Amino acid sequence: MRGQINLALDNLEAVLAAAGMGLGDTTRLGIYATDVDEALKNFDLLAMRFGPLECAPPMTLLGVTRLAVPGLLFEIEATAAS
């Protein structure tokens, strides 16, 4: 799961950059995980990305039985505004 969380954050940063924004412009996060306990063990990855920006957007973490793509364990959606 750790690798998928890193990849999701990389993808989020890339999408935001394409829109002329960054993680600091994030106003909300929705996170879906097939194993909430495992996701929480790896939330240091979010802290490493958002912490230096002093950005702590409201977040919802939902446990799900599965995601749309087989093998996908973690999904993140974000709202951002500049």
mmCIF file of the N, C-alpha and C atoms, coordinates in Angstrom:
data_MODEL
# 
_entry.id   MODEL 
# 
loop_
_atom_site.group_PDB 
_atom_site.id 
_atom_site.type_symbol 
_atom_site.label_atom_id 
_atom_site.label_alt_id 
_atom_site.label_comp_id 
_atom_site.label_asym_id 
_atom_site.label_entity_id 
_atom_site.label_seq_id 
_atom_site.pdbx_PDB_ins_code 
_atom_site.Cartn_x 
_atom_site.Cartn_y 
_atom_site.Cartn_z 
_atom_site.occupancy 
_atom_site.B_iso_or_equiv 
_atom_site.pdbx_formal_charge 
_atom_site.auth_seq_id 
_atom_site.auth_comp_id 
_atom_site.auth_asym_id 
_atom_site.auth_atom_id 
_atom_site.pdbx_PDB_model_num 
ATOM 1   N N  . MET A 1 1  ? 0.825   -1.192 0.000   1.00 0.00 ? 1  MET A N  1 
ATOM 2   C CA . MET A 1 1  ? 0.000   0.000  0.000   1.00 0.00 ? 1  MET A CA 1 
ATOM 3   C C  . MET A 1 1  ? 0.872   1.260  0.000   1.00 0.00 ? 1  MET A C  1 
ATOM 4   N N  . ARG A 1 2  ? 2.013   1.195  0.655   1.00 0.00 ? 2  ARG A N  1 
ATOM 5   C CA . ARG A 1 2  ? 2.875   2.379  0.744   1.00 0.00 ? 2  ARG A CA 1 
ATOM 6   C C  . ARG A 1 2  ? 3.244   2.905  -0.645  1.00 0.00 ? 2  ARG A C  1 
ATOM 7   N N  . GLY A 1 3  ? 3.577   2.006  -1.542  1.00 0.00 ? 3  GLY A N  1 
ATOM 8   C CA . GLY A 1 3  ? 3.911   2.414  -2.900  1.00 0.00 ? 3  GLY A CA 1 
ATOM 9   C C  . GLY A 1 3  ? 2.740   3.071  -3.612  1.00 0.00 ? 3  GLY A C  1 
ATOM 10  N N  . GLN A 1 4  ? 1.537   2.545  -3.395  1.00 0.00 ? 4  GLN A N  1 
ATOM 11  C CA . GLN A 1 4  ? 0.354   3.128  -4.027  1.00 0.00 ? 4  GLN A CA 1 
ATOM 12  C C  . GLN A 1 4  ? 0.043   4.510  -3.453  1.00 0.00 ? 4  GLN A C  1 
ATOM 13  N N  . ILE A 1 5  ? 0.279   4.699  -2.164  1.00 0.00 ? 5  ILE A N  1 
ATOM 14  C CA . ILE A 1 5  ? 0.051   6.018  -1.565  1.00 0.00 ? 5  ILE A CA 1 
ATOM 15  C C  . ILE A 1 5  ? 1.039   7.020  -2.149  1.00 0.00 ? 5  ILE A C  1 
ATOM 16  N N  . ASN A 1 6  ? 2.302   6.630  -2.255  1.00 0.00 ? 6  ASN A N  1 
ATOM 17  C CA . ASN A 1 6  ? 3.307   7.512  -2.861  1.00 0.00 ? 6  ASN A CA 1 
ATOM 18  C C  . ASN A 1 6  ? 2.935   7.863  -4.291  1.00 0.00 ? 6  ASN A C  1 
ATOM 19  N N  . LEU A 1 7  ? 2.511   6.871  -5.058  1.00 0.00 ? 7  LEU A N  1 
ATOM 20  C CA . LEU A 1 7  ? 2.127   7.110  -6.445  1.00 0.00 ? 7  LEU A CA 1 
ATOM 21  C C  . LEU A 1 7  ? 0.912   8.029  -6.528  1.00 0.00 ? 7  LEU A C  1 
ATOM 22  N N  . ALA A 1 8  ? -0.066  7.814  -5.662  1.00 0.00 ? 8  ALA A N  1 
ATOM 23  C CA . ALA A 1 8  ? -1.256  8.670  -5.655  1.00 0.00 ? 8  ALA A CA 1 
ATOM 24  C C  . ALA A 1 8  ? -0.872  10.120 -5.356  1.00 0.00 ? 8  ALA A C  1 
ATOM 25  N N  . LEU A 1 9  ? 0.034   10.319 -4.418  1.00 0.00 ? 9  LEU A N  1 
ATOM 26  C CA . LEU A 1 9  ? 0.473   11.678 -4.091  1.00 0.00 ? 9  LEU A CA 1 
ATOM 27  C C  . LEU A 1 9  ? 1.289   12.285 -5.231  1.00 0.00 ? 9  LEU A C  1 
ATOM 28  N N  . ASP A 1 10 ? 2.126   11.481 -5.882  1.00 0.00 ? 10 ASP A N  1 
ATOM 29  C CA . ASP A 1 10 ? 2.862   11.961 -7.060  1.00 0.00 ? 10 ASP A CA 1 
ATOM 30  C C  . ASP A 1 10 ? 1.885   12.407 -8.138  1.00 0.00 ? 10 ASP A C  1 
ATOM 31  N N  . ASN A 1 11 ? 0.866   11.583 -8.390  1.00 0.00 ? 11 ASN A N  1 
ATOM 32  C CA . ASN A 1 11 ? -0.127  11.913 -9.410  1.00 0.00 ? 11 ASN A CA 1 
ATOM 33  C C  . ASN A 1 11 ? -0.904  13.169 -9.040  1.00 0.00 ? 11 ASN A C  1 
ATOM 34  N N  . LEU A 1 12 ? -1.257  13.297 -7.762  1.00 0.00 ? 12 LEU A N  1 
ATOM 35  C CA . LEU A 1 12 ? -1.973  14.489 -7.313  1.00 0.00 ? 12 LEU A CA 1 
ATOM 36  C C  . LEU A 1 12 ? -1.123  15.734 -7.544  1.00 0.00 ? 12 LEU A C  1 
ATOM 37  N N  . GLU A 1 13 ? 0.147   15.661 -7.183  1.00 0.00 ? 13 GLU A N  1 
ATOM 38  C CA . GLU A 1 13 ? 1.029   16.813 -7.400  1.00 0.00 ? 13 GLU A CA 1 
ATOM 39  C C  . GLU A 1 13 ? 1.146   17.153 -8.886  1.00 0.00 ? 13 GLU A C  1 
ATOM 40  N N  . ALA A 1 14 ? 1.203   16.146 -9.743  1.00 0.00 ? 14 ALA A N  1 
ATOM 41  C CA . ALA A 1 14 ? 1.316   16.377 -11.185 1.00 0.00 ? 14 ALA A CA 1 
ATOM 42  C C  . ALA A 1 14 ? 0.061   17.042 -11.739 1.00 0.00 ? 14 ALA A C  1 
ATOM 43  N N  . VAL A 1 15 ? -1.094  16.583 -11.313 1.00 0.00 ? 15 VAL A N  1 
ATOM 44  C CA . VAL A 1 15 ? -2.356  17.165 -11.790 1.00 0.00 ? 15 VAL A CA 1 
ATOM 45  C C  . VAL A 1 15 ? -2.478  18.610 -11.312 1.00 0.00 ? 15 VAL A C  1 
ATOM 46  N N  . LEU A 1 16 ? -2.139  18.840 -10.056 1.00 0.00 ? 16 LEU A N  1 
ATOM 47  C CA . LEU A 1 16 ? -2.197  20.206 -9.527  1.00 0.00 ? 16 LEU A CA 1 
ATOM 48  C C  . LEU A 1 16 ? -1.214  21.113 -10.261 1.00 0.00 ? 16 LEU A C  1 
ATOM 49  N N  . ALA A 1 17 ? -0.008  20.624 -10.525 1.00 0.00 ? 17 ALA A N  1 
ATOM 50  C CA . ALA A 1 17 ? 0.993   21.422 -11.232 1.00 0.00 ? 17 ALA A CA 1 
ATOM 51  C C  . ALA A 1 17 ? 0.514   21.788 -12.630 1.00 0.00 ? 17 ALA A C  1 
ATOM 52  N N  . ALA A 1 18 ? -0.157  20.861 -13.290 1.00 0.00 ? 18 ALA A N  1 
ATOM 53  C CA . ALA A 1 18 ? -0.683  21.129 -14.631 1.00 0.00 ? 18 ALA A CA 1 
ATOM 54  C C  . ALA A 1 18 ? -1.725  22.243 -14.608 1.00 0.00 ? 18 ALA A C  1 
ATOM 55  N N  . ALA A 1 19 ? -2.363  22.427 -13.456 1.00 0.00 ? 19 ALA A N  1 
ATOM 56  C CA . ALA A 1 19 ? -3.366  23.486 -13.303 1.00 0.00 ? 19 ALA A CA 1 
ATOM 57  C C  . ALA A 1 19 ? -2.758  24.739 -12.670 1.00 0.00 ? 19 ALA A C  1 
ATOM 58  N N  . GLY A 1 20 ? -1.431  24.763 -12.527 1.00 0.00 ? 20 GLY A N  1 
ATOM 59  C CA . GLY A 1 20 ? -0.763  25.912 -11.942 1.00 0.00 ? 20 GLY A CA 1 
ATOM 60  C C  . GLY A 1 20 ? -0.921  26.006 -10.434 1.00 0.00 ? 20 GLY A C  1 
ATOM 61  N N  . MET A 1 21 ? -1.153  24.871 -9.791  1.00 0.00 ? 21 MET A N  1 
ATOM 62  C CA . MET A 1 21 ? -1.337  24.837 -8.343  1.00 0.00 ? 21 MET A CA 1 
ATOM 63  C C  . MET A 1 21 ? -0.398  23.810 -7.729  1.00 0.00 ? 21 MET A C  1 
ATOM 64  N N  . GLY A 1 22 ? -0.432  23.729 -6.412  1.00 0.00 ? 22 GLY A N  1 
ATOM 65  C CA . GLY A 1 22 ? 0.365   22.747 -5.689  1.00 0.00 ? 22 GLY A CA 1 
ATOM 66  C C  . GLY A 1 22 ? -0.431  22.183 -4.536  1.00 0.00 ? 22 GLY A C  1 
ATOM 67  N N  . LEU A 1 23 ? 0.197   21.323 -3.764  1.00 0.00 ? 23 LEU A N  1 
ATOM 68  C CA . LEU A 1 23 ? -0.491  20.707 -2.629  1.00 0.00 ? 23 LEU A CA 1 
ATOM 69  C C  . LEU A 1 23 ? -1.019  21.746 -1.647  1.00 0.00 ? 23 LEU A C  1 
ATOM 70  N N  . GLY A 1 24 ? -0.346  22.879 -1.536  1.00 0.00 ? 24 GLY A N  1 
ATOM 71  C CA . GLY A 1 24 ? -0.787  23.938 -0.641  1.00 0.00 ? 24 GLY A CA 1 
ATOM 72  C C  . GLY A 1 24 ? -2.118  24.545 -1.025  1.00 0.00 ? 24 GLY A C  1 
ATOM 73  N N  . ASP A 1 25 ? -2.563  24.290 -2.246  1.00 0.00 ? 25 ASP A N  1 
ATOM 74  C CA . ASP A 1 25 ? -3.861  24.798 -2.712  1.00 0.00 ? 25 ASP A CA 1 
ATOM 75  C C  . ASP A 1 25 ? -4.994  23.815 -2.453  1.00 0.00 ? 25 ASP A C  1 
ATOM 76  N N  . THR A 1 26 ? -4.678  22.679 -1.873  1.00 0.00 ? 26 THR A N  1 
ATOM 77  C CA . THR A 1 26 ? -5.685  21.651 -1.596  1.00 0.00 ? 26 THR A CA 1 
ATOM 78  C C  . THR A 1 26 ? -6.614  22.123 -0.485  1.00 0.00 ? 26 THR A C  1 
ATOM 79  N N  . THR A 1 27 ? -7.908  22.015 -0.731  1.00 0.00 ? 27 THR A N  1 
ATOM 80  C CA . THR A 1 27 ? -8.897  22.447 0.265   1.00 0.00 ? 27 THR A CA 1 
ATOM 81  C C  . THR A 1 27 ? -9.655  21.277 0.881   1.00 0.00 ? 27 THR A C  1 
ATOM 82  N N  . ARG A 1 28 ? -9.531  20.084 0.286   1.00 0.00 ? 28 ARG A N  1 
ATOM 83  C CA . ARG A 1 28 ? -10.223 18.902 0.819   1.00 0.00 ? 28 ARG A CA 1 
ATOM 84  C C  . ARG A 1 28 ? -9.610  17.661 0.208   1.00 0.00 ? 28 ARG A C  1 
ATOM 85  N N  . LEU A 1 29 ? -9.520  16.603 1.015   1.00 0.00 ? 29 LEU A N  1 
ATOM 86  C CA . LEU A 1 29 ? -9.065  15.302 0.528   1.00 0.00 ? 29 LEU A CA 1 
ATOM 87  C C  . LEU A 1 29 ? -10.116 14.249 0.851   1.00 0.00 ? 29 LEU A C  1 
ATOM 88  N N  . GLY A 1 30 ? -10.377 13.393 -0.110  1.00 0.00 ? 30 GLY A N  1 
ATOM 89  C CA . GLY A 1 30 ? -11.196 12.205 0.102   1.00 0.00 ? 30 GLY A CA 1 
ATOM 90  C C  . GLY A 1 30 ? -10.304 11.005 -0.168  1.00 0.00 ? 30 GLY A C  1 
ATOM 91  N N  . ILE A 1 31 ? -10.174 10.142 0.805   1.00 0.00 ? 31 ILE A N  1 
ATOM 92  C CA . ILE A 1 31 ? -9.281  8.994  0.672   1.00 0.00 ? 31 ILE A CA 1 
ATOM 93  C C  . ILE A 1 31 ? -10.086 7.716  0.848   1.00 0.00 ? 31 ILE A C  1 
ATOM 94  N N  . TYR A 1 32 ? -9.856  6.775  -0.050  1.00 0.00 ? 32 TYR A N  1 
ATOM 95  C CA . TYR A 1 32 ? -10.528 5.480  -0.023  1.00 0.00 ? 32 TYR A CA 1 
ATOM 96  C C  . TYR A 1 32 ? -9.453  4.412  0.103   1.00 0.00 ? 32 TYR A C  1 
ATOM 97  N N  . ALA A 1 33 ? -9.626  3.506  1.046   1.00 0.00 ? 33 ALA A N  1 
ATOM 98  C CA . ALA A 1 33 ? -8.622  2.464  1.267   1.00 0.00 ? 33 ALA A CA 1 
ATOM 99  C C  . ALA A 1 33 ? -9.305  1.134  1.543   1.00 0.00 ? 33 ALA A C  1 
ATOM 100 N N  . THR A 1 34 ? -8.726  0.073  0.993   1.00 0.00 ? 34 THR A N  1 
ATOM 101 C CA . THR A 1 34 ? -9.278  -1.261 1.235   1.00 0.00 ? 34 THR A CA 1 
ATOM 102 C C  . THR A 1 34 ? -8.868  -1.795 2.601   1.00 0.00 ? 34 THR A C  1 
ATOM 103 N N  . ASP A 1 35 ? -7.871  -1.181 3.223   1.00 0.00 ? 35 ASP A N  1 
ATOM 104 C CA . ASP A 1 35 ? -7.432  -1.557 4.573   1.00 0.00 ? 35 ASP A CA 1 
ATOM 105 C C  . ASP A 1 35 ? -7.096  -0.267 5.320   1.00 0.00 ? 35 ASP A C  1 
ATOM 106 N N  . VAL A 1 36 ? -8.036  0.217  6.110   1.00 0.00 ? 36 VAL A N  1 
ATOM 107 C CA . VAL A 1 36 ? -7.868  1.495  6.805   1.00 0.00 ? 36 VAL A CA 1 
ATOM 108 C C  . VAL A 1 36 ? -6.672  1.455  7.753   1.00 0.00 ? 36 VAL A C  1 
ATOM 109 N N  . ASP A 1 37 ? -6.504  0.367  8.490   1.00 0.00 ? 37 ASP A N  1 
ATOM 110 C CA . ASP A 1 37 ? -5.380  0.278  9.423   1.00 0.00 ? 37 ASP A CA 1 
ATOM 111 C C  . ASP A 1 37 ? -4.046  0.387  8.694   1.00 0.00 ? 37 ASP A C  1 
ATOM 112 N N  . GLU A 1 38 ? -3.930  -0.283 7.569   1.00 0.00 ? 38 GLU A N  1 
ATOM 113 C CA . GLU A 1 38 ? -2.688  -0.225 6.790   1.00 0.00 ? 38 GLU A CA 1 
ATOM 114 C C  . GLU A 1 38 ? -2.485  1.178  6.220   1.00 0.00 ? 38 GLU A C  1 
ATOM 115 N N  . ALA A 1 39 ? -3.553  1.802  5.766   1.00 0.00 ? 39 ALA A N  1 
ATOM 116 C CA . ALA A 1 39 ? -3.444  3.172  5.256   1.00 0.00 ? 39 ALA A CA 1 
ATOM 117 C C  . ALA A 1 39 ? -2.947  4.104  6.353   1.00 0.00 ? 39 ALA A C  1 
ATOM 118 N N  . LEU A 1 40 ? -3.519  3.989  7.535   1.00 0.00 ? 40 LEU A N  1 
ATOM 119 C CA . LEU A 1 40 ? -3.121  4.860  8.645   1.00 0.00 ? 40 LEU A CA 1 
ATOM 120 C C  . LEU A 1 40 ? -1.660  4.661  9.036   1.00 0.00 ? 40 LEU A C  1 
ATOM 121 N N  . LYS A 1 41 ? -1.158  3.445  8.916   1.00 0.00 ? 41 LYS A N  1 
ATOM 122 C CA . LYS A 1 41 ? 0.256   3.181  9.210   1.00 0.00 ? 41 LYS A CA 1 
ATOM 123 C C  . LYS A 1 41 ? 1.176   3.958  8.269   1.00 0.00 ? 41 LYS A C  1 
ATOM 124 N N  . ASN A 1 42 ? 0.650   4.322  7.107   1.00 0.00 ? 42 ASN A N  1 
ATOM 125 C CA . ASN A 1 42 ? 1.454   4.982  6.081   1.00 0.00 ? 42 ASN A CA 1 
ATOM 126 C C  . ASN A 1 42 ? 1.110   6.455  5.902   1.00 0.00 ? 42 ASN A C  1 
ATOM 127 N N  . PHE A 1 43 ? 0.346   7.006  6.821   1.00 0.00 ? 43 PHE A N  1 
ATOM 128 C CA . PHE A 1 43 ? -0.041  8.409  6.696   1.00 0.00 ? 43 PHE A CA 1 
ATOM 129 C C  . PHE A 1 43 ? 1.129   9.360  6.925   1.00 0.00 ? 43 PHE A C  1 
ATOM 130 N N  . ASP A 1 44 ? 2.264   8.827  7.359   1.00 0.00 ? 44 ASP A N  1 
ATOM 131 C CA . ASP A 1 44 ? 3.447   9.675  7.442   1.00 0.00 ? 44 ASP A CA 1 
ATOM 132 C C  . ASP A 1 44 ? 3.807   10.220 6.065   1.00 0.00 ? 44 ASP A C  1 
ATOM 133 N N  . LEU A 1 45 ? 3.425   9.505  5.013   1.00 0.00 ? 45 LEU A N  1 
ATOM 134 C CA . LEU A 1 45 ? 3.692   9.971  3.654   1.00 0.00 ? 45 LEU A CA 1 
ATOM 135 C C  . LEU A 1 45 ? 2.928   11.256 3.358   1.00 0.00 ? 45 LEU A C  1 
ATOM 136 N N  . LEU A 1 46 ? 1.696   11.344 3.821   1.00 0.00 ? 46 LEU A N  1 
ATOM 137 C CA . LEU A 1 46 ? 0.929   12.578 3.647   1.00 0.00 ? 46 LEU A CA 1 
ATOM 138 C C  . LEU A 1 46 ? 1.548   13.697 4.473   1.00 0.00 ? 46 LEU A C  1 
ATOM 139 N N  . ALA A 1 47 ? 1.959   13.368 5.689   1.00 0.00 ? 47 ALA A N  1 
ATOM 140 C CA . ALA A 1 47 ? 2.577   14.377 6.555   1.00 0.00 ? 47 ALA A CA 1 
ATOM 141 C C  . ALA A 1 47 ? 3.858   14.921 5.927   1.00 0.00 ? 47 ALA A C  1 
ATOM 142 N N  . MET A 1 48 ? 4.633   14.052 5.281   1.00 0.00 ? 48 MET A N  1 
ATOM 143 C CA . MET A 1 48 ? 5.881   14.492 4.653   1.00 0.00 ? 48 MET A CA 1 
ATOM 144 C C  . MET A 1 48 ? 5.619   15.445 3.494   1.00 0.00 ? 48 MET A C  1 
ATOM 145 N N  . ARG A 1 49 ? 4.495   15.265 2.812   1.00 0.00 ? 49 ARG A N  1 
ATOM 146 C CA . ARG A 1 49 ? 4.191   16.127 1.664   1.00 0.00 ? 49 ARG A CA 1 
ATOM 147 C C  . ARG A 1 49 ? 3.492   17.419 2.080   1.00 0.00 ? 49 ARG A C  1 
ATOM 148 N N  . PHE A 1 50 ? 2.507   17.296 2.970   1.00 0.00 ? 50 PHE A N  1 
ATOM 149 C CA . PHE A 1 50 ? 1.707   18.458 3.344   1.00 0.00 ? 50 PHE A CA 1 
ATOM 150 C C  . PHE A 1 50 ? 2.321   19.247 4.501   1.00 0.00 ? 50 PHE A C  1 
ATOM 151 N N  . GLY A 1 51 ? 3.030   18.572 5.400   1.00 0.00 ? 51 GLY A N  1 
ATOM 152 C CA . GLY A 1 51 ? 3.577   19.217 6.592   1.00 0.00 ? 51 GLY A CA 1 
ATOM 153 C C  . GLY A 1 51 ? 4.462   20.423 6.317   1.00 0.00 ? 51 GLY A C  1 
ATOM 154 N N  . PRO A 1 52 ? 5.464   20.298 5.436   1.00 0.00 ? 52 PRO A N  1 
ATOM 155 C CA . PRO A 1 52 ? 6.340   21.441 5.168   1.00 0.00 ? 52 PRO A CA 1 
ATOM 156 C C  . PRO A 1 52 ? 5.593   22.648 4.594   1.00 0.00 ? 52 PRO A C  1 
ATOM 157 N N  . LEU A 1 53 ? 4.434   22.402 4.002   1.00 0.00 ? 53 LEU A N  1 
ATOM 158 C CA . LEU A 1 53 ? 3.630   23.487 3.431   1.00 0.00 ? 53 LEU A CA 1 
ATOM 159 C C  . LEU A 1 53 ? 2.703   24.103 4.467   1.00 0.00 ? 53 LEU A C  1 
ATOM 160 N N  . GLU A 1 54 ? 2.709   23.521 5.671   1.00 0.00 ? 54 GLU A N  1 
ATOM 161 C CA . GLU A 1 54 ? 1.782   23.930 6.729   1.00 0.00 ? 54 GLU A CA 1 
ATOM 162 C C  . GLU A 1 54 ? 0.347   23.921 6.208   1.00 0.00 ? 54 GLU A C  1 
ATOM 163 N N  . CYS A 1 55 ? 0.047   22.880 5.462   1.00 0.00 ? 55 CYS A N  1 
ATOM 164 C CA . CYS A 1 55 ? -1.269  22.692 4.856   1.00 0.00 ? 55 CYS A CA 1 
ATOM 165 C C  . CYS A 1 55 ? -1.888  21.432 5.449   1.00 0.00 ? 55 CYS A C  1 
ATOM 166 N N  . ALA A 1 56 ? -3.056  21.591 6.037   1.00 0.00 ? 56 ALA A N  1 
ATOM 167 C CA . ALA A 1 56 ? -3.762  20.448 6.623   1.00 0.00 ? 56 ALA A CA 1 
ATOM 168 C C  . ALA A 1 56 ? -5.220  20.501 6.183   1.00 0.00 ? 56 ALA A C  1 
ATOM 169 N N  . PRO A 1 57 ? -5.481  20.109 4.921   1.00 0.00 ? 57 PRO A N  1 
ATOM 170 C CA . PRO A 1 57 ? -6.861  20.186 4.439   1.00 0.00 ? 57 PRO A CA 1 
ATOM 171 C C  . PRO A 1 57 ? -7.757  19.196 5.173   1.00 0.00 ? 57 PRO A C  1 
ATOM 172 N N  . PRO A 1 58 ? -9.047  19.522 5.294   1.00 0.00 ? 58 PRO A N  1 
ATOM 173 C CA . PRO A 1 58 ? -9.981  18.553 5.859   1.00 0.00 ? 58 PRO A CA 1 
ATOM 174 C C  . PRO A 1 58 ? -9.910  17.260 5.051   1.00 0.00 ? 58 PRO A C  1 
ATOM 175 N N  . MET A 1 59 ? -10.042 16.147 5.733   1.00 0.00 ? 59 MET A N  1 
ATOM 176 C CA . MET A 1 59 ? -9.867  14.858 5.083   1.00 0.00 ? 59 MET A CA 1 
ATOM 177 C C  . MET A 1 59 ? -10.913 13.865 5.569   1.00 0.00 ? 59 MET A C  1 
ATOM 178 N N  . THR A 1 60 ? -11.391 13.065 4.644   1.00 0.00 ? 60 THR A N  1 
ATOM 179 C CA . THR A 1 60 ? -12.261 11.946 4.978   1.00 0.00 ? 60 THR A CA 1 
ATOM 180 C C  . THR A 1 60 ? -11.557 10.677 4.531   1.00 0.00 ? 60 THR A C  1 
ATOM 181 N N  . LEU A 1 61 ? -11.448 9.718  5.424   1.00 0.00 ? 61 LEU A N  1 
ATOM 182 C CA . LEU A 1 61 ? -10.860 8.414  5.108   1.00 0.00 ? 61 LEU A CA 1 
ATOM 183 C C  . LEU A 1 61 ? -11.970 7.386  5.194   1.00 0.00 ? 61 LEU A C  1 
ATOM 184 N N  . LEU A 1 62 ? -12.246 6.741  4.075   1.00 0.00 ? 62 LEU A N  1 
ATOM 185 C CA . LEU A 1 62 ? -13.301 5.739  4.020   1.00 0.00 ? 62 LEU A CA 1 
ATOM 186 C C  . LEU A 1 62 ? -12.717 4.367  3.730   1.00 0.00 ? 62 LEU A C  1 
ATOM 187 N N  . GLY A 1 63 ? -13.117 3.396  4.510   1.00 0.00 ? 63 GLY A N  1 
ATOM 188 C CA . GLY A 1 63 ? -12.752 2.016  4.229   1.00 0.00 ? 63 GLY A CA 1 
ATOM 189 C C  . GLY A 1 63 ? -13.736 1.429  3.233   1.00 0.00 ? 63 GLY A C  1 
ATOM 190 N N  . VAL A 1 64 ? -13.211 0.782  2.215   1.00 0.00 ? 64 VAL A N  1 
ATOM 191 C CA . VAL A 1 64 ? -14.044 0.180  1.175   1.00 0.00 ? 64 VAL A CA 1 
ATOM 192 C C  . VAL A 1 64 ? -13.645 -1.283 0.991   1.00 0.00 ? 64 VAL A C  1 
ATOM 193 N N  . THR A 1 65 ? -14.557 -2.080 0.483   1.00 0.00 ? 65 THR A N  1 
ATOM 194 C CA . THR A 1 65 ? -14.238 -3.490 0.271   1.00 0.00 ? 65 THR A CA 1 
ATOM 195 C C  . THR A 1 65 ? -13.359 -3.695 -0.960  1.00 0.00 ? 65 THR A C  1 
ATOM 196 N N  . ARG A 1 66 ? -13.492 -2.802 -1.941  1.00 0.00 ? 66 ARG A N  1 
ATOM 197 C CA . ARG A 1 66 ? -12.634 -2.860 -3.126  1.00 0.00 ? 66 ARG A CA 1 
ATOM 198 C C  . ARG A 1 66 ? -12.748 -1.545 -3.876  1.00 0.00 ? 66 ARG A C  1 
ATOM 199 N N  . LEU A 1 67 ? -11.797 -1.349 -4.782  1.00 0.00 ? 67 LEU A N  1 
ATOM 200 C CA . LEU A 1 67 ? -11.800 -0.172 -5.639  1.00 0.00 ? 67 LEU A CA 1 
ATOM 201 C C  . LEU A 1 67 ? -11.993 -0.629 -7.082  1.00 0.00 ? 67 LEU A C  1 
ATOM 202 N N  . ALA A 1 68 ? -12.155 0.311  -7.992  1.00 0.00 ? 68 ALA A N  1 
ATOM 203 C CA . ALA A 1 68 ? -12.552 -0.009 -9.365  1.00 0.00 ? 68 ALA A CA 1 
ATOM 204 C C  . ALA A 1 68 ? -11.536 -0.864 -10.120 1.00 0.00 ? 68 ALA A C  1 
ATOM 205 N N  . VAL A 1 69 ? -10.262 -0.668 -9.860  1.00 0.00 ? 69 VAL A N  1 
ATOM 206 C CA . VAL A 1 69 ? -9.215  -1.392 -10.575 1.00 0.00 ? 69 VAL A CA 1 
ATOM 207 C C  . VAL A 1 69 ? -8.715  -2.541 -9.695  1.00 0.00 ? 69 VAL A C  1 
ATOM 208 N N  . PRO A 1 70 ? -8.717  -3.770 -10.211 1.00 0.00 ? 70 PRO A N  1 
ATOM 209 C CA . PRO A 1 70 ? -8.216  -4.890 -9.409  1.00 0.00 ? 70 PRO A CA 1 
ATOM 210 C C  . PRO A 1 70 ? -6.796  -4.617 -8.905  1.00 0.00 ? 70 PRO A C  1 
ATOM 211 N N  . GLY A 1 71 ? -6.564  -4.890 -7.640  1.00 0.00 ? 71 GLY A N  1 
ATOM 212 C CA . GLY A 1 71 ? -5.253  -4.672 -7.048  1.00 0.00 ? 71 GLY A CA 1 
ATOM 213 C C  . GLY A 1 71 ? -5.046  -3.283 -6.468  1.00 0.00 ? 71 GLY A C  1 
ATOM 214 N N  . LEU A 1 72 ? -5.957  -2.370 -6.773  1.00 0.00 ? 72 LEU A N  1 
ATOM 215 C CA . LEU A 1 72 ? -5.848  -1.019 -6.228  1.00 0.00 ? 72 LEU A CA 1 
ATOM 216 C C  . LEU A 1 72 ? -6.269  -1.041 -4.769  1.00 0.00 ? 72 LEU A C  1 
ATOM 217 N N  . LEU A 1 73 ? -5.411  -0.511 -3.902  1.00 0.00 ? 73 LEU A N  1 
ATOM 218 C CA . LEU A 1 73 ? -5.648  -0.534 -2.462  1.00 0.00 ? 73 LEU A CA 1 
ATOM 219 C C  . LEU A 1 73 ? -5.964  0.840  -1.898  1.00 0.00 ? 73 LEU A C  1 
ATOM 220 N N  . PHE A 1 74 ? -5.598  1.888  -2.630  1.00 0.00 ? 74 PHE A N  1 
ATOM 221 C CA . PHE A 1 74 ? -5.667  3.251  -2.105  1.00 0.00 ? 74 PHE A CA 1 
ATOM 222 C C  . PHE A 1 74 ? -6.025  4.200  -3.236  1.00 0.00 ? 74 PHE A C  1 
ATOM 223 N N  . GLU A 1 75 ? -6.927  5.105  -2.958  1.00 0.00 ? 75 GLU A N  1 
ATOM 224 C CA . GLU A 1 75 ? -7.322  6.107  -3.949  1.00 0.00 ? 75 GLU A CA 1 
ATOM 225 C C  . GLU A 1 75 ? -7.504  7.428  -3.228  1.00 0.00 ? 75 GLU A C  1 
ATOM 226 N N  . ILE A 1 76 ? -7.108  8.500  -3.884  1.00 0.00 ? 76 ILE A N  1 
ATOM 227 C CA . ILE A 1 76 ? -7.248  9.822  -3.286  1.00 0.00 ? 76 ILE A CA 1 
ATOM 228 C C  . ILE A 1 76 ? -7.926  10.749 -4.284  1.00 0.00 ? 76 ILE A C  1 
ATOM 229 N N  . GLU A 1 77 ? -8.849  11.554 -3.780  1.00 0.00 ? 77 GLU A N  1 
ATOM 230 C CA . GLU A 1 77 ? -9.440  12.610 -4.593  1.00 0.00 ? 77 GLU A CA 1 
ATOM 231 C C  . GLU A 1 77 ? -9.245  13.907 -3.828  1.00 0.00 ? 77 GLU A C  1 
ATOM 232 N N  . ALA A 1 78 ? -9.079  14.975 -4.561  1.00 0.00 ? 78 ALA A N  1 
ATOM 233 C CA . ALA A 1 78 ? -8.793  16.250 -3.909  1.00 0.00 ? 78 ALA A CA 1 
ATOM 234 C C  . ALA A 1 78 ? -9.572  17.370 -4.566  1.00 0.00 ? 78 ALA A C  1 
ATOM 235 N N  . THR A 1 79 ? -9.882  18.361 -3.768  1.00 0.00 ? 79 THR A N  1 
ATOM 236 C CA . THR A 1 79 ? -10.426 19.619 -4.249  1.00 0.00 ? 79 THR A CA 1 
ATOM 237 C C  . THR A 1 79 ? -9.361  20.665 -3.961  1.00 0.00 ? 79 THR A C  1 
ATOM 238 N N  . ALA A 1 80 ? -9.122  21.529 -4.932  1.00 0.00 ? 80 ALA A N  1 
ATOM 239 C CA . ALA A 1 80 ? -8.108  22.566 -4.752  1.00 0.00 ? 80 ALA A CA 1 
ATOM 240 C C  . ALA A 1 80 ? -8.618  23.871 -5.346  1.00 0.00 ? 80 ALA A C  1 
ATOM 241 N N  . ALA A 1 81 ? -8.137  24.964 -4.806  1.00 0.00 ? 81 ALA A N  1 
ATOM 242 C CA . ALA A 1 81 ? -8.489  26.289 -5.311  1.00 0.00 ? 81 ALA A CA 1 
ATOM 243 C C  . ALA A 1 81 ? -7.284  27.198 -5.129  1.00 0.00 ? 81 ALA A C  1 
ATOM 244 N N  . SER A 1 82 ? -7.087  28.044 -6.119  1.00 0.00 ? 82 SER A N  1 
ATOM 245 C CA . SER A 1 82 ? -5.958  28.981 -6.002  1.00 0.00 ? 82 SER A CA 1 
ATOM 246 C C  . SER A 1 82 ? -6.461  30.380 -5.739  1.00 0.00 ? 82 SER A C  1 
# 
